[in-house]
């Protein structure tokens, strides 16, 4: 995570919910972590997003997730559309810029 992604939530009065190594490598457990801690913002790679899409019922339960930031790789439209079909209130931000291309 970048410094702004770490410090900004704290300055604004938010909390950072750090998941365990086990939760990180298990997409289903990661989604449960997001739900349990009522995470509103998360930052992922498009490859990890693809893995999370294997658990549509878990994604539908993420009522608190407002922003999904994607970076470090090319974002595929079909995966964004699939996520938005499951969680239409989530705003997706593509952080993959020209310096990574």
WORA-V383723 format. One line per field, one symbol per residue. ss: DSSP state (H for helix, E for strand, - for the rest). burial: + if it has 9 or more other ideal C-beta (glycine too) atoms within 8 Angstrom, else -. A space follows every 50 residues. Layout:
ss->???
burial->???
This chain:
ss->--HHHHHHHHH---------HHHHH-HHHHHHHHHH----EEEE-HHHHH HH---HHHHH------EEEE------HHHHHHHHHH----EEEE------ -
burial->----++--++------------+---+-+++++++---+-++++++-+++ -++-+--++--+--+-+++++-+-+---++-+++-++--+-+---+---- -
